[in-house]
Amino acid sequence: MIPPEDSQALASAIEHLYRNPQLVKSLGKRGREYAKKVYNFEFILDRYEELLLSMKKP
């Protein structure tokens, strides 16, 4: 993680990614897999169901 308002740390992180395309590819792949796993249709549907049930009158 990059500390807030640390422009030098941000620049260093960007340069590190620029110099390591395989790392960028790996991070992108892992991020996509995580998003597909966590934010799939069933997950969203379950969250809506929980929300609607919580609004149900007793």
Phi, psi and omega per residue, in radians:
M1 nan 2.620 -3.131
I2 -1.833 2.229 3.127
P3 -1.060 2.493 3.109
P4 -1.002 2.478 3.070
E5 1.086 0.394 3.091
D6 -1.842 1.490 -3.059
S7 -1.116 -0.559 3.123
Q8 -1.176 -0.726 3.104
A9 -1.130 -0.691 3.102
L10 -1.106 -0.797 3.119
A11 -1.069 -0.721 3.124
S12 -1.126 -0.722 3.129
A13 -1.132 -0.740 3.117
I14 -1.110 -0.768 3.119
E15 -1.095 -0.709 3.117
H16 -1.048 -0.775 3.111
L17 -1.151 -0.698 3.129
Y18 -1.053 -0.665 -3.096
R19 -1.485 -0.086 -3.101
N20 -2.292 1.269 -3.097
P21 -1.077 -0.518 3.103
Q22 -1.171 -0.639 3.084
L23 -1.117 -0.754 3.116
V24 -1.040 -0.788 3.141
K25 -1.087 -0.773 -3.136
S26 -1.133 -0.785 3.122
L27 -1.095 -0.716 3.113
G28 -1.102 -0.756 -3.137
K29 -1.122 -0.788 3.137
R30 -1.134 -0.677 3.111
G31 -1.122 -0.730 3.121
R32 -1.134 -0.769 3.125
E33 -1.072 -0.734 3.121
Y34 -1.096 -0.813 -3.119
A35 -1.098 -0.724 3.126
K36 -1.132 -0.643 -3.119
K37 -1.269 -0.775 -3.013
V38 -1.510 -0.621 -3.033
Y39 -1.939 0.769 3.107
N40 -1.459 3.050 -3.063
F41 -1.036 -0.764 -3.117
E42 -1.083 -0.701 3.121
F43 -1.058 -0.853 -3.123
I44 -1.118 -0.739 3.127
L45 -1.064 -0.754 3.100
D46 -1.070 -0.709 3.138
R47 -1.139 -0.709 3.103
Y48 -1.129 -0.721 3.122
E49 -1.069 -0.779 3.095
E50 -1.042 -0.751 3.138
L51 -1.090 -0.840 -3.116
L52 -1.126 -0.707 3.117
L53 -1.154 -0.582 3.122
S54 -1.228 -0.376 3.136
M55 -1.573 -0.151 -3.100
K56 -1.116 2.416 3.114
K57 -1.267 2.525 -3.141
P58 -1.205 nan nan
